[in-house]
Amino acid sequence: MEFFIYHIDKAKECFGEDLSISHPKQISIWAKQFLINIIKQKGLTFNAAIECTIEGKPFFSFNPNFHFSISHTKEFIAIAISDKEIGIDIEQERKYKKELVERFFHPKESEYLNSLSNPKEQNQAFTKIWTLKESYVKCTGKGISNMFQAFYITIHDNEPQIHNNETPVKIQFLFDKENQLYISISEQYSSIK
C-alpha cells in the first residue's frame, strides 16, 4: 500500500486548469491525472479505463487486481494504491455537528463525542472518526448511506479500532501537521474474490 498527497497548486503546475468547469469537477480530473501518472511511474502498462460498481466504488476495468482510492478537500488530493481493496479519506478539521453524528454515527460514537466538553477536542475527534469511517466504507464499497451506523470506531492511545465490521481491514490514522490534514486509510487483509 502506498498513498500520495498533492496540493492543487501542484495539479495546476502539472496539468493546467480548465476555468470553464466547476472546482470539484476540476479536482476530480486532476486526481485521475495524478493516478495515471502514478501508474506510469510504477512502470505499469494497462488500459486505465475506470468503471464503478453499483454502489459507486471506482475500479480499473482491465486490471481488477490493482486497487485505488481517491479523496480530496478544496486544496488537497489524496490517492491510495494497493494490491488489495483500499479506501482513503482526507479532511481538514470539521466542526462537530450533533445532528449529523446522531443521524450517521453509531450510538457508541455519538456517546463518546457528546462526552467531550472541549469544543476543539470534539471537532478533532469528530473529524478523526469521520475520516476513519469514510475510509472503511470506501474500502468495502458499501457507501455512507448503506452502513455508516452499522459499525463503530474507538480510539485508544491514538490507535483506531473498528468494531462490528463485516470486512477485516487494517485501519490507520495520520495527522499531517504542516497541512492540518486528517488522513485515514483502510486496507483489506486479503483480496475480495
Buried (B, 14 or more C-beta within 10 A) or exposed (E): BEBBBBEBEBBEEEBEBEEEEEEEEBBBBBBBBBBEBBBEEEEEEEEBEBEEEEEEBBBBEEBEEBBBBBBBBEEBBBBBBBEBBBBBBBBBBBEBBEEEBBEBBBEBBBEBBEEBEEEEEBBBBBBBBBBBBBBBBBBBBBBEEEBBBEBBBBBEEEEBEBEEBEBEBBBBBEBBEEBEBBBBBBBBEEEEE
